[in-house]
Amino acid sequence: MISYARDHSVADGLNYVATWNVAMLLGNDLQEAMMANMGKRAPGFKD
């Protein structure tokens, strides 16, 4: 992220980070990890 931001405008850098976050943070695994953490239990990930 830092390398990209160094060579691009602030707007381009923010767009790049937003795009990366959407791609990496969507899905049931993140929700399950957070719920397991809040419930103090081991997560049950699907294969």
mmCIF entry with sequence, helices, sheets and N, C-alpha, C, O atoms, coordinates in Angstrom:
data_MODEL
# 
_entry.id   MODEL 
# 
_entity.id                         1 
_entity.type                       polymer 
_entity.pdbx_number_of_molecules   1 
# 
_entity_poly.entity_id                      1 
_entity_poly.type                           'polypeptide(L)' 
_entity_poly.nstd_linkage                   no 
_entity_poly.nstd_monomer                   no 
_entity_poly.pdbx_seq_one_letter_code       MISYARDHSVADGLNYVATWNVAMLLGNDLQEAMMANMGKRAPGFKD 
_entity_poly.pdbx_seq_one_letter_code_can   MISYARDHSVADGLNYVATWNVAMLLGNDLQEAMMANMGKRAPGFKD 
_entity_poly.pdbx_strand_id                 A 
# 
loop_
_entity_poly_seq.entity_id 
_entity_poly_seq.num 
_entity_poly_seq.mon_id 
_entity_poly_seq.hetero 
1 1  MET n 
1 2  ILE n 
1 3  SER n 
1 4  TYR n 
1 5  ALA n 
1 6  ARG n 
1 7  ASP n 
1 8  HIS n 
1 9  SER n 
1 10 VAL n 
1 11 ALA n 
1 12 ASP n 
1 13 GLY n 
1 14 LEU n 
1 15 ASN n 
1 16 TYR n 
1 17 VAL n 
1 18 ALA n 
1 19 THR n 
1 20 TRP n 
1 21 ASN n 
1 22 VAL n 
1 23 ALA n 
1 24 MET n 
1 25 LEU n 
1 26 LEU n 
1 27 GLY n 
1 28 ASN n 
1 29 ASP n 
1 30 LEU n 
1 31 GLN n 
1 32 GLU n 
1 33 ALA n 
1 34 MET n 
1 35 MET n 
1 36 ALA n 
1 37 ASN n 
1 38 MET n 
1 39 GLY n 
1 40 LYS n 
1 41 ARG n 
1 42 ALA n 
1 43 PRO n 
1 44 GLY n 
1 45 PHE n 
1 46 LYS n 
1 47 ASP n 
# 
_struct_asym.id          A 
_struct_asym.entity_id   1 
# 
loop_
_struct_conf.conf_type_id 
_struct_conf.id 
_struct_conf.pdbx_PDB_helix_id 
_struct_conf.beg_label_comp_id 
_struct_conf.beg_label_asym_id 
_struct_conf.beg_label_seq_id 
_struct_conf.pdbx_beg_PDB_ins_code 
_struct_conf.end_label_comp_id 
_struct_conf.end_label_asym_id 
_struct_conf.end_label_seq_id 
_struct_conf.pdbx_end_PDB_ins_code 
_struct_conf.beg_auth_comp_id 
_struct_conf.beg_auth_asym_id 
_struct_conf.beg_auth_seq_id 
_struct_conf.end_auth_comp_id 
_struct_conf.end_auth_asym_id 
_struct_conf.end_auth_seq_id 
_struct_conf.pdbx_PDB_helix_class 
_struct_conf.details 
_struct_conf.pdbx_PDB_helix_length 
HELX_P HELX_P1 AA1 ILE A 2  ? ARG A 6  ? ILE A 2  ARG A 6  1 ? 5  
HELX_P HELX_P2 AA2 VAL A 10 ? LEU A 25 ? VAL A 10 LEU A 25 1 ? 16 
HELX_P HELX_P3 AA3 ASN A 28 ? MET A 38 ? ASN A 28 MET A 38 1 ? 11 
# 
_struct_conf_type.id          HELX_P 
_struct_conf_type.criteria    ? 
_struct_conf_type.reference   ? 
# 
loop_
_atom_site.group_PDB 
_atom_site.id 
_atom_site.type_symbol 
_atom_site.label_atom_id 
_atom_site.label_alt_id 
_atom_site.label_comp_id 
_atom_site.label_asym_id 
_atom_site.label_entity_id 
_atom_site.label_seq_id 
_atom_site.pdbx_PDB_ins_code 
_atom_site.Cartn_x 
_atom_site.Cartn_y 
_atom_site.Cartn_z 
_atom_site.occupancy 
_atom_site.B_iso_or_equiv 
_atom_site.pdbx_formal_charge 
_atom_site.auth_seq_id 
_atom_site.auth_comp_id 
_atom_site.auth_asym_id 
_atom_site.auth_atom_id 
_atom_site.pdbx_PDB_model_num 
ATOM 1   N N  . MET A 1 1  ? 0.811   -1.173  0.000  1.00 0.00 ? 1  MET A N  1 
ATOM 2   C CA . MET A 1 1  ? 0.000   0.000   0.000  1.00 0.00 ? 1  MET A CA 1 
ATOM 3   C C  . MET A 1 1  ? 0.867   1.254   0.000  1.00 0.00 ? 1  MET A C  1 
ATOM 4   O O  . MET A 1 1  ? 0.609   2.209   -0.733 1.00 0.00 ? 1  MET A O  1 
ATOM 5   N N  . ILE A 1 2  ? 1.883   1.228   0.825  1.00 0.00 ? 2  ILE A N  1 
ATOM 6   C CA . ILE A 1 2  ? 2.746   2.406   0.921  1.00 0.00 ? 2  ILE A CA 1 
ATOM 7   C C  . ILE A 1 2  ? 3.495   2.633   -0.381 1.00 0.00 ? 2  ILE A C  1 
ATOM 8   O O  . ILE A 1 2  ? 3.640   3.772   -0.826 1.00 0.00 ? 2  ILE A O  1 
ATOM 9   N N  . SER A 1 3  ? 3.968   1.567   -0.987 1.00 0.00 ? 3  SER A N  1 
ATOM 10  C CA . SER A 1 3  ? 4.686   1.705   -2.258 1.00 0.00 ? 3  SER A CA 1 
ATOM 11  C C  . SER A 1 3  ? 3.772   2.267   -3.339 1.00 0.00 ? 3  SER A C  1 
ATOM 12  O O  . SER A 1 3  ? 4.194   3.109   -4.131 1.00 0.00 ? 3  SER A O  1 
ATOM 13  N N  . TYR A 1 4  ? 2.537   1.814   -3.378 1.00 0.00 ? 4  TYR A N  1 
ATOM 14  C CA . TYR A 1 4  ? 1.583   2.318   -4.368 1.00 0.00 ? 4  TYR A CA 1 
ATOM 15  C C  . TYR A 1 4  ? 1.297   3.799   -4.095 1.00 0.00 ? 4  TYR A C  1 
ATOM 16  O O  . TYR A 1 4  ? 1.323   4.622   -5.010 1.00 0.00 ? 4  TYR A O  1 
ATOM 17  N N  . ALA A 1 5  ? 1.027   4.125   -2.835 1.00 0.00 ? 5  ALA A N  1 
ATOM 18  C CA . ALA A 1 5  ? 0.671   5.496   -2.471 1.00 0.00 ? 5  ALA A CA 1 
ATOM 19  C C  . ALA A 1 5  ? 1.810   6.475   -2.758 1.00 0.00 ? 5  ALA A C  1 
ATOM 20  O O  . ALA A 1 5  ? 1.573   7.636   -3.089 1.00 0.00 ? 5  ALA A O  1 
ATOM 21  N N  . ARG A 1 6  ? 3.029   6.000   -2.629 1.00 0.00 ? 6  ARG A N  1 
ATOM 22  C CA . ARG A 1 6  ? 4.185   6.869   -2.864 1.00 0.00 ? 6  ARG A CA 1 
ATOM 23  C C  . ARG A 1 6  ? 4.225   7.375   -4.298 1.00 0.00 ? 6  ARG A C  1 
ATOM 24  O O  . ARG A 1 6  ? 4.641   8.507   -4.545 1.00 0.00 ? 6  ARG A O  1 
ATOM 25  N N  . ASP A 1 7  ? 3.798   6.552   -5.237 1.00 0.00 ? 7  ASP A N  1 
ATOM 26  C CA . ASP A 1 7  ? 3.901   6.894   -6.650 1.00 0.00 ? 7  ASP A CA 1 
ATOM 27  C C  . ASP A 1 7  ? 2.598   7.370   -7.277 1.00 0.00 ? 7  ASP A C  1 
ATOM 28  O O  . ASP A 1 7  ? 2.536   7.564   -8.491 1.00 0.00 ? 7  ASP A O  1 
ATOM 29  N N  . HIS A 1 8  ? 1.544   7.564   -6.463 1.00 0.00 ? 8  HIS A N  1 
ATOM 30  C CA . HIS A 1 8  ? 0.247   7.973   -6.987 1.00 0.00 ? 8  HIS A CA 1 
ATOM 31  C C  . HIS A 1 8  ? -0.346  9.084   -6.129 1.00 0.00 ? 8  HIS A C  1 
ATOM 32  O O  . HIS A 1 8  ? 0.161   9.390   -5.050 1.00 0.00 ? 8  HIS A O  1 
ATOM 33  N N  . SER A 1 9  ? -1.417  9.679   -6.619 1.00 0.00 ? 9  SER A N  1 
ATOM 34  C CA . SER A 1 9  ? -2.071  10.755  -5.871 1.00 0.00 ? 9  SER A CA 1 
ATOM 35  C C  . SER A 1 9  ? -2.775  10.174  -4.643 1.00 0.00 ? 9  SER A C  1 
ATOM 36  O O  . SER A 1 9  ? -2.960  8.962   -4.532 1.00 0.00 ? 9  SER A O  1 
ATOM 37  N N  . VAL A 1 10 ? -3.162  11.060  -3.729 1.00 0.00 ? 10 VAL A N  1 
ATOM 38  C CA . VAL A 1 10 ? -3.873  10.630  -2.526 1.00 0.00 ? 10 VAL A CA 1 
ATOM 39  C C  . VAL A 1 10 ? -5.186  9.949   -2.914 1.00 0.00 ? 10 VAL A C  1 
ATOM 40  O O  . VAL A 1 10 ? -5.525  8.902   -2.364 1.00 0.00 ? 10 VAL A O  1 
ATOM 41  N N  . ALA A 1 11 ? -5.914  10.529  -3.845 1.00 0.00 ? 11 ALA A N  1 
ATOM 42  C CA . ALA A 1 11 ? -7.184  9.942   -4.274 1.00 0.00 ? 11 ALA A CA 1 
ATOM 43  C C  . ALA A 1 11 ? -6.977  8.547   -4.860 1.00 0.00 ? 11 ALA A C  1 
ATOM 44  O O  . ALA A 1 11 ? -7.736  7.626   -4.558 1.00 0.00 ? 11 ALA A O  1 
ATOM 45  N N  . ASP A 1 12 ? -5.956  8.391   -5.692 1.00 0.00 ? 12 ASP A N  1 
ATOM 46  C CA . ASP A 1 12 ? -5.667  7.065   -6.266 1.00 0.00 ? 12 ASP A CA 1 
ATOM 47  C C  . ASP A 1 12 ? -5.270  6.077   -5.174 1.00 0.00 ? 12 ASP A C  1 
ATOM 48  O O  . ASP A 1 12 ? -5.684  4.918   -5.209 1.00 0.00 ? 12 ASP A O  1 
ATOM 49  N N  . GLY A 1 13 ? -4.475  6.520   -4.211 1.00 0.00 ? 13 GLY A N  1 
ATOM 50  C CA . GLY A 1 13 ? -4.060  5.655   -3.112 1.00 0.00 ? 13 GLY A CA 1 
ATOM 51  C C  . GLY A 1 13 ? -5.237  5.191   -2.274 1.00 0.00 ? 13 GLY A C  1 
ATOM 52  O O  . GLY A 1 13 ? -5.318  4.020   -1.905 1.00 0.00 ? 13 GLY A O  1 
ATOM 53  N N  . LEU A 1 14 ? -6.155  6.113   -1.971 1.00 0.00 ? 14 LEU A N  1 
ATOM 54  C CA . LEU A 1 14 ? -7.333  5.748   -1.192 1.00 0.00 ? 14 LEU A CA 1 
ATOM 55  C C  . LEU A 1 14 ? -8.233  4.789   -1.958 1.00 0.00 ? 14 LEU A C  1 
ATOM 56  O O  . LEU A 1 14 ? -8.799  3.862   -1.378 1.00 0.00 ? 14 LEU A O  1 
ATOM 57  N N  . ASN A 1 15 ? -8.363  5.009   -3.245 1.00 0.00 ? 15 ASN A N  1 
ATOM 58  C CA . ASN A 1 15 ? -9.161  4.105   -4.074 1.00 0.00 ? 15 ASN A CA 1 
ATOM 59  C C  . ASN A 1 15 ? -8.536  2.718   -4.110 1.00 0.00 ? 15 ASN A C  1 
ATOM 60  O O  . ASN A 1 15 ? -9.248  1.715   -4.055 1.00 0.00 ? 15 ASN A O  1 
ATOM 61  N N  . TYR A 1 16 ? -7.230  2.654   -4.200 1.00 0.00 ? 16 TYR A N  1 
ATOM 62  C CA . TYR A 1 16 ? -6.523  1.375   -4.214 1.00 0.00 ? 16 TYR A CA 1 
ATOM 63  C C  . TYR A 1 16 ? -6.741  0.619   -2.904 1.00 0.00 ? 16 TYR A C  1 
ATOM 64  O O  . TYR A 1 16 ? -7.002  -0.584  -2.920 1.00 0.00 ? 16 TYR A O  1 
ATOM 65  N N  . VAL A 1 17 ? -6.637  1.310   -1.783 1.00 0.00 ? 17 VAL A N  1 
ATOM 66  C CA . VAL A 1 17 ? -6.839  0.683   -0.479 1.00 0.00 ? 17 VAL A CA 1 
ATOM 67  C C  . VAL A 1 17 ? -8.280  0.209   -0.344 1.00 0.00 ? 17 VAL A C  1 
ATOM 68  O O  . VAL A 1 17 ? -8.524  -0.892  0.147  1.00 0.00 ? 17 VAL A O  1 
ATOM 69  N N  . ALA A 1 18 ? -9.228  1.023   -0.770 1.00 0.00 ? 18 ALA A N  1 
ATOM 70  C CA . ALA A 1 18 ? -10.640 0.644   -0.687 1.00 0.00 ? 18 ALA A CA 1 
ATOM 71  C C  . ALA A 1 18 ? -10.917 -0.605  -1.523 1.00 0.00 ? 18 ALA A C  1 
ATOM 72  O O  . ALA A 1 18 ? -11.627 -1.507  -1.081 1.00 0.00 ? 18 ALA A O  1 
ATOM 73  N N  . THR A 1 19 ? -10.359 -0.653  -2.725 1.00 0.00 ? 19 THR A N  1 
ATOM 74  C CA . THR A 1 19 ? -10.552 -1.812  -3.594 1.00 0.00 ? 19 THR A CA 1 
ATOM 75  C C  . THR A 1 19 ? -9.953  -3.063  -2.965 1.00 0.00 ? 19 THR A C  1 
ATOM 76  O O  . THR A 1 19 ? -10.572 -4.127  -2.996 1.00 0.00 ? 19 THR A O  1 
ATOM 77  N N  . TRP A 1 20 ? -8.770  -2.950  -2.400 1.00 0.00 ? 20 TRP A N  1 
ATOM 78  C CA . TRP A 1 20 ? -8.109  -4.087  -1.754 1.00 0.00 ? 20 TRP A CA 1 
ATOM 79  C C  . TRP A 1 20 ? -8.927  -4.568  -0.557 1.00 0.00 ? 20 TRP A C  1 
ATOM 80  O O  . TRP A 1 20 ? -9.113  -5.770  -0.372 1.00 0.00 ? 20 TRP A O  1 
ATOM 81  N N  . ASN A 1 21 ? -9.414  -3.632  0.253  1.00 0.00 ? 21 ASN A N  1 
ATOM 82  C CA . ASN A 1 21 ? -10.198 -4.006  1.428  1.00 0.00 ? 21 ASN A CA 1 
ATOM 83  C C  . ASN A 1 21 ? -11.468 -4.743  1.042  1.00 0.00 ? 21 ASN A C  1 
ATOM 84  O O  . ASN A 1 21 ? -11.824 -5.730  1.686  1.00 0.00 ? 21 ASN A O  1 
ATOM 85  N N  . VAL A 1 22 ? -12.150 -4.291  0.020  1.00 0.00 ? 22 VAL A N  1 
ATOM 86  C CA . VAL A 1 22 ? -13.372 -4.959  -0.423 1.00 0.00 ? 22 VAL A CA 1 
ATOM 87  C C  . VAL A 1 22 ? -13.057 -6.378  -0.875 1.00 0.00 ? 22 VAL A C  1 
ATOM 88  O O  . VAL A 1 22 ? -13.799 -7.310  -0.565 1.00 0.00 ? 22 VAL A O  1 
ATOM 89  N N  . ALA A 1 23 ? -11.968 -6.543  -1.600 1.00 0.00 ? 23 ALA A N  1 
ATOM 90  C CA . ALA A 1 23 ? -11.615 -7.861  -2.118 1.00 0.00 ? 23 ALA A CA 1 
ATOM 91  C C  . ALA A 1 23 ? -11.205 -8.825  -1.005 1.00 0.00 ? 23 ALA A C  1 
ATOM 92  O O  . ALA A 1 23 ? -11.513 -10.015 -1.076 1.00 0.00 ? 23 ALA A O  1 
ATOM 93  N N  . MET A 1 24 ? -10.519 -8.328  0.014  1.00 0.00 ? 24 MET A N  1 
ATOM 94  C CA . MET A 1 24 ? -9.969  -9.204  1.042  1.00 0.00 ? 24 MET A CA 1 
ATOM 95  C C  . MET A 1 24 ? -10.870 -9.378  2.259  1.00 0.00 ? 24 MET A C  1 
ATOM 96  O O  . MET A 1 24 ? -10.763 -10.381 2.965  1.00 0.00 ? 24 MET A O  1 
ATOM 97  N N  . LEU A 1 25 ? -11.751 -8.425  2.515  1.00 0.00 ? 25 LEU A N  1 
ATOM 98  C CA . LEU A 1 25 ? -12.507 -8.471  3.758  1.00 0.00 ? 25 LEU A CA 1 
ATOM 99  C C  . LEU A 1 25 ? -13.946 -8.937  3.595  1.00 0.00 ? 25 LEU A C  1 
ATOM 100 O O  . LEU A 1 25 ? -14.684 -9.014  4.578  1.00 0.00 ? 25 LEU A O  1 
ATOM 101 N N  . LEU A 1 26 ? -14.351 -9.244  2.386  1.00 0.00 ? 26 LEU A N  1 
ATOM 102 C CA . LEU A 1 26 ? -15.689 -9.782  2.197  1.00 0.00 ? 26 LEU A CA 1 
ATOM 103 C C  . LEU A 1 26 ? -15.644 -11.290 2.351  1.00 0.00 ? 26 LEU A C  1 
ATOM 104 O O  . LEU A 1 26 ? -14.633 -11.928 2.056  1.00 0.00 ? 26 LEU A O  1 
ATOM 105 N N  . GLY A 1 27 ? -16.712 -11.833 2.800  1.00 0.00 ? 27 GLY A N  1 
ATOM 106 C CA . GLY A 1 27 ? -16.778 -13.279 2.934  1.00 0.00 ? 27 GLY A CA 1 
ATOM 107 C C  . GLY A 1 27 ? -17.203 -13.673 4.328  1.00 0.00 ? 27 GLY A C  1 
ATOM 108 O O  . GLY A 1 27 ? -17.183 -12.869 5.260  1.00 0.00 ? 27 GLY A O  1 
ATOM 109 N N  . ASN A 1 28 ? -17.582 -14.912 4.447  1.00 0.00 ? 28 ASN A N  1 
ATOM 110 C CA . ASN A 1 28 ? -18.083 -15.411 5.720  1.00 0.00 ? 28 ASN A CA 1 
ATOM 111 C C  . ASN A 1 28 ? -16.974 -15.686 6.728  1.00 0.00 ? 28 ASN A C  1 
ATOM 112 O O  . ASN A 1 28 ? -17.233 -15.714 7.931  1.00 0.00 ? 28 ASN A O  1 
ATOM 113 N N  . ASP A 1 29 ? -15.754 -15.887 6.267  1.00 0.00 ? 29 ASP A N  1 
ATOM 114 C CA . ASP A 1 29 ? -14.662 -16.197 7.192  1.00 0.00 ? 29 ASP A CA 1 
ATOM 115 C C  . ASP A 1 29 ? -14.385 -15.052 8.152  1.00 0.00 ? 29 ASP A C  1 
ATOM 116 O O  . ASP A 1 29 ? -14.147 -15.287 9.336  1.00 0.00 ? 29 ASP A O  1 
ATOM 117 N N  . LEU A 1 30 ? -14.412 -13.824 7.668  1.00 0.00 ? 30 LEU A N  1 
ATOM 118 C CA . LEU A 1 30 ? -14.166 -12.678 8.536  1.00 0.00 ? 30 LEU A CA 1 
ATOM 119 C C  . LEU A 1 30 ? -15.275 -12.565 9.576  1.00 0.00 ? 30 LEU A C  1 
ATOM 120 O O  . LEU A 1 30 ? -15.003 -12.340 10.755 1.00 0.00 ? 30 LEU A O  1 
ATOM 121 N N  . GLN A 1 31 ? -16.513 -12.720 9.146  1.00 0.00 ? 31 GLN A N  1 
ATOM 122 C CA . GLN A 1 31 ? -17.634 -12.651 10.080 1.00 0.00 ? 31 GLN A CA 1 
ATOM 123 C C  . GLN A 1 31 ? -17.527 -13.746 11.129 1.00 0.00 ? 31 GLN A C  1 
ATOM 124 O O  . GLN A 1 31 ? -17.736 -13.489 12.315 1.00 0.00 ? 31 GLN A O  1 
ATOM 125 N N  . GLU A 1 32 ? -17.204 -14.959 10.711 1.00 0.00 ? 32 GLU A N  1 
ATOM 126 C CA . GLU A 1 32 ? -17.071 -16.072 11.650 1.00 0.00 ? 32 GLU A CA 1 
ATOM 127 C C  . GLU A 1 32 ? -15.928 -15.825 12.625 1.00 0.00 ? 32 GLU A C  1 
ATOM 128 O O  . GLU A 1 32 ? -16.062 -16.113 13.815 1.00 0.00 ? 32 GLU A O  1 
ATOM 129 N N  . ALA A 1 33 ? -14.825 -15.304 12.149 1.00 0.00 ? 33 ALA A N  1 
ATOM 130 C CA . ALA A 1 33 ? -13.687 -15.016 13.023 1.00 0.00 ? 33 ALA A CA 1 
ATOM 131 C C  . ALA A 1 33 ? -14.057 -13.982 14.079 1.00 0.00 ? 33 ALA A C  1 
ATOM 132 O O  . ALA A 1 33 ? -13.696 -14.122 15.248 1.00 0.00 ? 33 ALA A O  1 
ATOM 133 N N  . MET A 1 34 ? -14.772 -12.952 13.666 1.00 0.00 ? 34 MET A N  1 
ATOM 134 C CA . MET A 1 34 ? -15.167 -11.907 14.615 1.00 0.00 ? 34 MET A CA 1 
ATOM 135 C C  . MET A 1 34 ? -16.185 -12.428 15.630 1.00 0.00 ? 34 MET A C  1 
ATOM 136 O O  . MET A 1 34 ? -16.087 -12.129 16.820 1.00 0.00 ? 34 MET A O  1 
ATOM 137 N N  . MET A 1 35 ? -17.155 -13.202 15.162 1.00 0.00 ? 35 MET A N  1 
ATOM 138 C CA . MET A 1 35 ? -18.161 -13.748 16.070 1.00 0.00 ? 35 MET A CA 1 
ATOM 139 C C  . MET A 1 35 ? -17.535 -14.729 17.060 1.00 0.00 ? 35 MET A C  1 
ATOM 140 O O  . MET A 1 35 ? -17.898 -14.747 18.236 1.00 0.00 ? 35 MET A O  1 
ATOM 141 N N  . ALA A 1 36 ? -16.598 -15.540 16.583 1.00 0.00 ? 36 ALA A N  1 
ATOM 142 C CA . ALA A 1 36 ? -15.917 -16.481 17.467 1.00 0.00 ? 36 ALA A CA 1 
ATOM 143 C C  . ALA A 1 36 ? -15.087 -15.736 18.505 1.00 0.00 ? 36 ALA A C  1 
ATOM 144 O O  . ALA A 1 36 ? -15.061 -16.117 19.675 1.00 0.00 ? 36 ALA A O  1 
ATOM 145 N N  . ASN A 1 37 ? -14.423 -14.693 18.084 1.00 0.00 ? 37 ASN A N  1 
ATOM 146 C CA . ASN A 1 37 ? -13.619 -13.900 19.014 1.00 0.00 ? 37 ASN A CA 1 
ATOM 147 C C  . ASN A 1 37 ? -14.503 -13.254 20.080 1.00 0.00 ? 37 ASN A C  1 
ATOM 148 O O  . ASN A 1 37 ? -14.172 -13.278 21.265 1.00 0.00 ? 37 ASN A O  1 
ATOM 149 N N  . MET A 1 38 ? -15.620 -12.681 19.658 1.00 0.00 ? 38 MET A N  1 
ATOM 150 C CA . MET A 1 38 ? -16.531 -12.048 20.618 1.00 0.00 ? 38 MET A CA 1 
ATOM 151 C C  . MET A 1 38 ? -17.162 -13.069 21.552 1.00 0.00 ? 38 MET A C  1 
ATOM 152 O O  . MET A 1 38 ? -17.434 -12.766 22.714 1.00 0.00 ? 38 MET A O  1 
ATOM 153 N N  . GLY A 1 39 ? -17.397 -14.278 21.050 1.00 0.00 ? 39 GLY A N  1 
ATOM 154 C CA . GLY A 1 39 ? -17.984 -15.335 21.862 1.00 0.00 ? 39 GLY A CA 1 
ATOM 155 C C  . GLY A 1 39 ? -16.948 -16.165 22.609 1.00 0.00 ? 39 GLY A C  1 
ATOM 156 O O  . GLY A 1 39 ? -17.289 -17.134 23.288 1.00 0.00 ? 39 GLY A O  1 
ATOM 157 N N  . LYS A 1 40 ? -15.683 -15.781 22.480 1.00 0.00 ? 40 LYS A N  1 
ATOM 158 C CA . LYS A 1 40 ? -14.571 -16.489 23.146 1.00 0.00 ? 40 LYS A CA 1 
ATOM 159 C C  . LYS A 1 40 ? -14.613 -17.992 22.860 1.00 0.00 ? 40 LYS A C  1 
ATOM 160 O O  . LYS A 1 40 ? -14.549 -18.828 23.761 1.00 0.00 ? 40 LYS A O  1 
ATOM 161 N N  . ARG A 1 41 ? -14.724 -18.292 21.564 1.00 0.00 ? 41 ARG A N  1 
ATOM 162 C CA . ARG A 1 41 ? -14.747 -19.684 21.118 1.00 0.00 ? 41 ARG A CA 1 
ATOM 163 C C  . ARG A 1 41 ? -13.861 -19.832 19.898 1.00 0.00 ? 41 ARG A C  1 
ATOM 164 O O  . ARG A 1 41 ? -13.453 -18.842 19.289 1.00 0.00 ? 41 ARG A O  1 
ATOM 165 N N  . ALA A 1 42 ? -13.568 -21.060 19.548 1.00 0.00 ? 42 ALA A N  1 
ATOM 166 C CA . ALA A 1 42 ? -12.770 -21.314 18.340 1.00 0.00 ? 42 ALA A CA 1 
ATOM 167 C C  . ALA A 1 42 ? -13.650 -21.123 17.115 1.00 0.00 ? 42 ALA A C  1 
ATOM 168 O O  . ALA A 1 42 ? -14.816 -21.518 17.126 1.00 0.00 ? 42 ALA A O  1 
ATOM 169 N N  . PRO A 1 43 ? -13.110 -20.522 16.056 1.00 0.00 ? 43 PRO A N  1 
ATOM 170 C CA . PRO A 1 43 ? -13.913 -20.327 14.851 1.00 0.00 ? 43 PRO A CA 1 
ATOM 171 C C  . PRO A 1 43 ? -14.156 -21.646 14.124 1.00 0.00 ? 43 PRO A C  1 
ATOM 172 O O  . PRO A 1 43 ? -13.340 -22.565 14.190 1.00 0.00 ? 43 PRO A O  1 
ATOM 173 N N  . GLY A 1 44 ? -15.272 -21.722 13.439 1.00 0.00 ? 44 GLY A N  1 
ATOM 174 C CA . GLY A 1 44 ? -15.612 -22.906 12.646 1.00 0.00 ? 44 GLY A CA 1 
ATOM 175 C C  . GLY A 1 44 ? -15.670 -22.539 11.178 1.00 0.00 ? 44 GLY A C  1 
ATOM 176 O O  . GLY A 1 44 ? -16.738 -22.223 10.653 1.00 0.00 ? 44 GLY A O  1 
ATOM 177 N N  . PHE A 1 45 ? -14.528 -22.580 10.517 1.00 0.00 ? 45 PHE A N  1 
ATOM 178 C CA . PHE A 1 45 ? -14.455 -22.193 9.109  1.00 0.00 ? 45 PHE A CA 1 
ATOM 179 C C  . PHE A 1 45 ? -14.896 -23.351 8.220  1.00 0.00 ? 45 PHE A C  1 
ATOM 180 O O  . PHE A 1 45 ? -14.605 -24.514 8.496  1.00 0.00 ? 45 PHE A O  1 
ATOM 181 N N  . LYS A 1 46 ? -15.605 -23.007 7.146  1.00 0.00 ? 46 LYS A N  1 
ATOM 182 C CA . LYS A 1 46 ? -16.001 -24.009 6.153  1.00 0.00 ? 46 LYS A CA 1 
ATOM 183 C C  . LYS A 1 46 ? -14.882 -24.186 5.151  1.00 0.00 ? 46 LYS A C  1 
ATOM 184 O O  . LYS A 1 46 ? -14.159 -23.232 4.860  1.00 0.00 ? 46 LYS A O  1 
ATOM 185 N N  . ASP A 1 47 ? -14.723 -25.369 4.624  1.00 0.00 ? 47 ASP A N  1 
ATOM 186 C CA . ASP A 1 47 ? -13.674 -25.623 3.620  1.00 0.00 ? 47 ASP A CA 1 
ATOM 187 C C  . ASP A 1 47 ? -14.116 -25.160 2.271  1.00 0.00 ? 47 ASP A C  1 
ATOM 188 O O  . ASP A 1 47 ? -13.370 -25.289 1.299  1.00 0.00 ? 47 ASP A O  1 
# 
